[in-house]
Amino acid sequence: MLNQFFKLSARQTTVRKELLAGLTTFMAMSYVLFVNPSLLAQAGMDHGAVFVATCLAAALGCLLMGALANLPIALAPGMGLNAFFTYVIVLEQGYSWQTALAAVFFSGCLFLLLSIFKIREWIINSIPLPLKLGIAAGIGMFLALIALKTANIIVASPATLVTLGDLHSPQVLLAIVGFFLIFALAHRGWHSAVLVSILLVTLAAWWLGDSQFSGIVAMPPSLAPTFMQLDFASAFTLSILPVVLTLLFLDLFDTSGTLVAVTQKAGLLQSDGKVPDLSKALIADSSASMVGALLGTSTTTSYVESTSGVAAGGRTGLTAIVTGLLFLLALWFSPLAAMVPGYATAGALLYVATLMLTSLQHVEWDDVLQAVPVAVVLIMMPLTFSIADGIGMGFISYALLCVLTGKVERTTLSVWVLALIFLAKFIFA
């Protein structure tokens, strides 16, 4: 039955390989169980409820992807998207986390509509490559700043705005050790490098007295503090439209890049460069985001860590389903998530940030229409502490440069629409 449903023989895999691949993918991305509740708790959300929402949203996304699209791609609340949720929508712009969840839900609805009516391809293809590359790298820089701030490696300074923290602090040193430990383990082929680093730093934190051990297994915390707490009324305002659009485009870029990368590595990418069952994969992704918002977590998206499962032999949706079932099992390990201090997850954020910066290798720095918008996004996103503002300035600078250099033909309708929306936001906000 499994062979027929998942086409195991056709894709030259076995149940045993798929089980191992699902476990490998889970180990590679399970750090989200510690990082996501920690980030969203800073927005005022209940840590335990977010942990449960994270497990359920990831499980649902994986099960949908496996059953609908038959692809070995796992989903969970996205890194960068959760930082945007907390630090920009809530802490910077002042919206409540209930309103932010409603914005996530609306962006998921738009994503679903774009997927059903196949408008997604037009939007993605009409946005210039340098802006896509700059956004990915800019989010990496934003995550890096958050990680450095969380670990107190970078601290505030009245004289210079920011300065180096106390390198004699055990917490700072542990965060730095955790970061380099991830790369050392990853270099040796440890798919669970991030998870191992977080657990070891947490163990050291417990030894220092920064963390309290309250057991390993327990009944899942209550989901009530975040379940169906969306504030739809506050989200029906013109001022939050740029937030919804930013969430939508971040998810579009993230999902599109991940689907191509994973299917290419699995040998599933079609000869014309298209992802098999793309519409089903996008429906699974957008549906998981909508349900995740109802449960109480930020945008759920496809994870590039799925490539670790593909490297272990995963070729079908059975890999994703195994990963999803493991996320359900993780519900009973909430005491471990509760004892992880912020600086233990800083290394994971820095690791993800470093990987996202690799997109800069594809920028043609001799071309002013590529170099300047990418530089604007890269610089302004962390320094304004706003993913949305960085993206907006990138679109505006690209459109302006096309006019000033007489190369208007290199713009598209979507670029002008987004540039005008962000320009209106900066003028009237």
Legacy VTK file of the C-alpha trace (Angstrom):
# vtk DataFile Version 3.0
C-alpha trace
ASCII
DATASET POLYDATA
POINTS 429 float
0.000 0.000 0.000
2.812 2.416 0.944
4.657 1.547 -2.251
1.640 2.361 -4.400
0.607 5.552 -2.600
4.081 7.096 -2.321
5.535 5.540 -5.504
8.507 4.167 -3.591
9.716 1.832 -6.329
9.363 4.463 -9.040
11.577 6.814 -7.036
14.049 4.060 -6.162
13.566 4.146 -2.403
12.298 1.878 0.367
10.244 2.234 3.540
13.410 1.822 5.613
15.174 4.640 3.750
12.149 6.909 4.122
11.930 6.243 7.870
15.623 7.051 8.322
15.274 10.164 6.145
12.292 11.399 8.184
14.237 10.972 11.425
17.245 12.762 9.912
15.138 15.727 8.780
13.519 15.976 12.214
16.885 15.989 13.977
18.177 18.671 11.601
15.265 21.071 12.185
14.104 20.207 15.716
15.949 23.264 17.028
12.819 25.221 16.023
11.071 23.641 19.028
13.418 25.623 21.284
13.988 28.767 19.233
10.419 29.567 18.168
8.830 29.613 21.659
11.784 31.652 22.922
11.351 34.297 20.200
7.554 34.542 20.354
7.601 34.684 24.156
9.373 38.029 23.773
6.217 39.253 22.007
4.227 38.459 25.161
2.970 35.020 24.123
2.804 32.053 26.482
5.960 29.929 26.074
4.250 26.585 26.667
1.325 27.321 24.364
3.692 28.433 21.573
5.661 25.194 22.024
2.483 23.179 21.480
1.435 25.360 18.537
4.893 24.907 16.997
4.675 21.111 17.272
1.141 20.963 15.872
1.729 23.423 13.019
4.910 21.606 11.974
3.199 18.215 12.193
0.221 19.368 10.135
2.441 20.999 7.496
4.583 17.877 7.139
1.564 15.561 6.915
-0.111 17.751 4.282
3.067 18.014 2.216
3.621 14.275 2.350
0.036 13.261 1.633
-0.859 15.907 -0.973
2.362 16.599 -2.867
4.321 13.398 -2.087
7.505 15.426 -1.570
10.188 14.836 1.110
9.843 18.409 2.393
9.166 19.232 6.040
7.536 22.399 7.347
7.641 24.380 10.600
7.367 28.013 11.757
10.008 29.809 9.698
13.198 31.367 11.009
13.272 35.045 10.101
9.491 35.066 9.851
9.229 34.519 13.617
11.788 37.281 14.185
9.777 39.615 11.940
6.666 38.696 13.932
8.216 39.560 17.292
10.699 42.344 16.696
8.980 44.253 13.887
5.211 43.719 14.018
4.900 43.605 17.817
7.886 45.323 19.448
8.658 47.948 16.786
5.294 48.749 15.204
3.329 48.254 18.414
0.686 45.786 17.231
-0.510 43.172 19.718
0.538 39.585 19.119
-3.144 38.798 18.557
-3.205 41.276 15.660
0.068 39.868 14.365
-1.452 36.372 14.305
-4.370 37.743 12.273
-1.859 39.245 9.813
-0.186 35.826 9.509
-3.597 34.252 8.857
-4.461 36.805 6.147
-1.068 36.330 4.456
-1.711 32.579 4.457
-5.129 33.159 2.869
-3.541 35.295 0.126
-0.851 32.656 -0.408
-3.538 29.995 -0.783
-5.466 32.092 -3.328
-2.284 32.840 -5.292
-1.484 29.117 -5.299
-4.943 28.051 -6.446
-5.103 30.607 -9.267
-1.405 30.126 -10.165
-0.563 33.803 -9.765
2.440 32.932 -7.596
4.670 32.192 -10.581
3.923 35.589 -12.140
4.730 37.433 -8.912
7.962 35.564 -8.219
9.184 35.773 -11.814
8.407 39.485 -12.098
10.486 40.496 -9.059
14.124 41.135 -10.058
16.707 38.578 -8.976
18.911 41.079 -7.072
16.011 41.990 -4.788
15.361 38.305 -4.075
19.044 37.779 -3.261
19.223 40.942 -1.186
16.127 40.044 0.839
17.524 36.601 1.711
20.876 38.044 2.776
19.248 40.981 4.581
17.135 38.631 6.695
20.357 36.781 7.478
21.915 40.008 8.754
18.756 40.754 10.754
18.865 37.296 12.378
22.548 37.758 13.133
21.892 41.047 14.929
19.099 39.428 16.967
21.384 36.546 17.920
24.247 38.853 18.915
21.842 40.997 20.949
20.220 37.992 22.640
23.598 36.592 23.663
24.878 40.043 24.788
27.788 39.720 22.376
26.668 43.124 21.064
25.196 45.576 23.603
23.850 49.133 23.548
26.229 52.077 23.897
25.232 55.728 24.471
28.385 56.875 22.673
28.538 54.587 19.637
25.011 53.106 19.530
26.370 49.552 19.811
29.547 48.041 21.199
31.141 44.710 22.078
29.720 42.995 25.158
31.552 41.485 28.094
33.637 38.672 26.663
34.451 37.528 30.202
30.801 36.606 30.755
30.221 32.805 30.817
26.924 33.293 28.962
28.603 35.222 26.128
31.381 32.651 25.872
28.876 29.772 25.792
26.930 31.448 22.967
30.144 31.818 20.948
31.177 28.217 21.652
27.701 27.024 20.626
27.990 28.821 17.284
31.352 27.304 16.361
30.296 23.899 17.670
27.455 23.804 15.143
29.813 24.346 12.221
32.327 21.836 13.581
29.656 19.149 13.867
28.003 20.054 10.546
31.381 19.816 8.819
31.638 16.252 10.110
28.225 15.348 8.701
26.136 15.629 11.879
22.612 16.398 10.666
21.603 17.164 14.262
24.473 19.639 14.764
22.185 22.538 15.731
20.181 20.437 18.190
23.305 18.984 19.814
24.801 22.452 20.233
21.633 23.815 21.883
21.425 20.853 24.267
25.107 21.054 25.267
24.957 24.803 25.915
21.737 24.280 27.898
23.492 21.608 29.960
26.286 24.078 30.705
23.667 26.711 31.596
22.094 24.281 34.059
25.510 23.670 35.619
25.953 27.465 35.965
22.524 27.801 37.569
20.982 29.734 34.636
18.524 26.965 33.851
16.259 24.835 36.024
15.802 21.133 35.255
12.163 20.088 35.670
12.217 16.738 33.932
12.313 15.457 30.374
8.813 14.137 29.681
5.501 15.704 30.760
1.975 16.211 29.546
1.841 18.917 26.835
1.181 22.456 28.122
-2.206 24.047 27.519
-2.791 25.578 24.094
-5.572 27.819 25.442
-3.466 31.018 25.895
-2.870 31.266 22.123
-5.561 29.101 20.494
-7.978 31.177 18.357
-6.730 34.413 19.937
-6.468 36.275 16.621
-7.643 39.895 16.637
-9.233 40.175 13.199
-10.848 43.540 13.911
-7.503 45.297 14.465
-6.040 43.616 11.392
-8.659 45.173 9.096
-6.753 48.449 8.778
-4.847 49.986 5.888
-1.747 50.492 8.030
-1.219 46.748 8.458
-1.384 46.016 4.702
2.427 46.360 4.232
2.878 43.877 7.093
0.593 41.322 5.452
2.291 41.816 2.068
5.742 41.475 3.639
4.732 38.222 5.348
3.296 36.996 2.045
6.399 37.772 -0.009
8.812 36.436 2.600
6.896 33.150 2.605
6.739 33.140 -1.210
10.505 33.585 -1.562
11.312 31.151 1.236
8.992 28.423 0.001
9.917 28.772 -3.671
13.650 28.605 -2.995
13.285 25.657 -0.641
11.067 23.648 -3.007
13.536 24.064 -5.866
16.594 23.303 -3.711
15.175 20.161 -2.093
13.590 18.665 -5.213
16.769 19.333 -7.191
18.882 17.541 -4.594
16.399 14.641 -4.590
16.535 14.377 -8.387
12.819 15.186 -8.620
13.085 18.527 -10.414
11.592 18.277 -13.894
13.630 18.906 -17.047
12.042 22.335 -17.527
13.053 23.330 -13.991
9.570 22.987 -12.524
8.777 21.385 -9.172
6.491 18.321 -9.444
3.005 18.855 -7.979
3.945 22.471 -7.246
0.371 23.665 -6.726
-0.286 20.912 -4.163
2.941 21.746 -2.338
1.987 25.427 -2.174
-1.513 24.588 -0.938
0.029 22.467 1.834
2.380 25.311 2.784
-0.279 28.034 2.839
-2.807 25.851 4.672
-0.234 25.097 7.371
0.374 28.851 7.817
-3.335 29.549 8.258
-3.857 26.736 10.770
-0.617 27.650 12.551
-1.919 31.191 13.080
-5.151 29.798 14.538
-3.103 27.619 16.894
-0.837 30.492 17.916
2.426 30.640 15.991
4.080 32.707 13.276
4.179 31.741 9.588
4.756 28.057 8.864
6.940 27.400 5.832
9.059 24.773 4.066
12.476 24.073 5.600
15.679 23.786 3.599
16.914 21.377 6.311
14.806 18.843 4.410
17.891 18.383 2.224
19.463 16.452 5.114
16.691 13.866 4.844
17.126 13.746 1.081
20.838 13.109 1.603
19.839 10.169 3.822
17.781 8.676 0.983
14.375 10.363 1.278
12.570 10.714 -2.043
8.838 10.701 -1.249
6.209 12.219 1.000
6.669 9.343 3.448
9.786 11.171 4.660
7.726 14.286 5.459
5.026 12.231 7.191
7.586 10.527 9.446
8.981 13.961 10.338
5.465 15.201 11.110
4.747 12.246 13.408
7.995 12.945 15.284
6.877 16.561 15.819
3.679 15.175 17.380
5.772 12.949 19.634
7.819 15.990 20.674
4.712 17.423 22.396
5.605 15.394 25.470
9.107 16.886 25.768
8.087 20.440 26.716
10.229 20.503 29.933
13.349 20.403 27.758
12.164 23.385 25.708
11.325 25.361 28.851
14.849 25.108 30.281
16.690 26.398 27.178
18.082 29.926 27.842
18.149 32.559 25.122
21.900 32.472 24.633
21.735 28.722 23.952
19.721 29.396 20.794
21.882 32.331 19.659
24.320 29.984 17.936
21.461 28.448 15.937
20.304 31.880 14.763
23.855 32.834 13.758
24.201 29.541 11.894
20.998 30.147 9.914
22.123 33.739 9.271
25.428 32.556 7.851
23.701 30.150 5.475
21.361 32.911 4.260
24.289 35.219 3.476
25.561 32.748 0.869
22.987 34.176 -1.576
25.318 37.178 -2.039
27.649 35.059 -4.190
25.120 35.311 -7.022
25.012 39.127 -7.063
26.760 40.829 -10.007
28.478 43.573 -8.027
29.691 45.368 -11.175
26.069 46.059 -12.157
24.808 49.142 -10.293
21.184 47.975 -10.617
22.118 44.872 -8.655
24.764 46.139 -6.265
22.994 49.240 -4.912
19.549 47.738 -4.074
21.206 44.684 -2.507
23.501 46.926 -0.448
20.533 49.073 0.635
18.566 46.028 1.821
21.627 44.476 3.446
22.488 47.629 5.394
19.056 49.010 6.233
17.319 45.821 7.330
19.444 45.255 10.465
20.121 48.938 11.172
16.426 49.900 11.063
15.717 46.647 12.935
12.925 46.060 10.447
12.662 43.471 7.682
9.738 45.372 6.143
11.580 48.716 6.022
14.657 47.070 4.509
12.603 45.401 1.780
10.690 48.613 1.096
13.867 50.671 0.704
15.252 48.013 -1.614
12.231 48.183 -3.938
12.217 51.985 -3.919
15.965 52.210 -4.653
15.696 49.681 -7.492
12.799 51.542 -9.174
14.540 54.924 -8.699
17.844 53.669 -10.144
16.078 52.217 -13.190
14.664 55.683 -13.906
17.933 57.540 -13.229
20.012 55.174 -15.383
17.506 55.083 -18.234
16.816 51.363 -17.824
13.127 51.440 -17.020
12.650 48.332 -19.143
14.323 46.310 -16.381
11.462 47.041 -14.004
8.158 45.200 -13.825
4.624 46.122 -12.849
4.976 44.320 -9.499
8.144 46.319 -8.690
6.336 49.634 -9.247
3.276 48.534 -7.267
5.360 47.414 -4.283
7.649 50.462 -4.481
4.639 52.807 -4.401
3.044 50.903 -1.500
6.210 51.121 0.581
6.743 54.774 -0.409
3.233 55.593 0.782
3.972 53.782 4.037
7.129 55.850 4.671
5.344 59.121 3.830
2.065 58.656 5.684
2.932 56.209 8.491
LINES 1 430
429 0 1 2 3 4 5 6 7 8 9 10 11 12 13 14 15 16 17 18 19 20 21 22 23 24 25 26 27 28 29 30 31 32 33 34 35 36 37 38 39 40 41 42 43 44 45 46 47 48 49 50 51 52 53 54 55 56 57 58 59 60 61 62 63 64 65 66 67 68 69 70 71 72 73 74 75 76 77 78 79 80 81 82 83 84 85 86 87 88 89 90 91 92 93 94 95 96 97 98 99 100 101 102 103 104 105 106 107 108 109 110 111 112 113 114 115 116 117 118 119 120 121 122 123 124 125 126 127 128 129 130 131 132 133 134 135 136 137 138 139 140 141 142 143 144 145 146 147 148 149 150 151 152 153 154 155 156 157 158 159 160 161 162 163 164 165 166 167 168 169 170 171 172 173 174 175 176 177 178 179 180 181 182 183 184 185 186 187 188 189 190 191 192 193 194 195 196 197 198 199 200 201 202 203 204 205 206 207 208 209 210 211 212 213 214 215 216 217 218 219 220 221 222 223 224 225 226 227 228 229 230 231 232 233 234 235 236 237 238 239 240 241 242 243 244 245 246 247 248 249 250 251 252 253 254 255 256 257 258 259 260 261 262 263 264 265 266 267 268 269 270 271 272 273 274 275 276 277 278 279 280 281 282 283 284 285 286 287 288 289 290 291 292 293 294 295 296 297 298 299 300 301 302 303 304 305 306 307 308 309 310 311 312 313 314 315 316 317 318 319 320 321 322 323 324 325 326 327 328 329 330 331 332 333 334 335 336 337 338 339 340 341 342 343 344 345 346 347 348 349 350 351 352 353 354 355 356 357 358 359 360 361 362 363 364 365 366 367 368 369 370 371 372 373 374 375 376 377 378 379 380 381 382 383 384 385 386 387 388 389 390 391 392 393 394 395 396 397 398 399 400 401 402 403 404 405 406 407 408 409 410 411 412 413 414 415 416 417 418 419 420 421 422 423 424 425 426 427 428
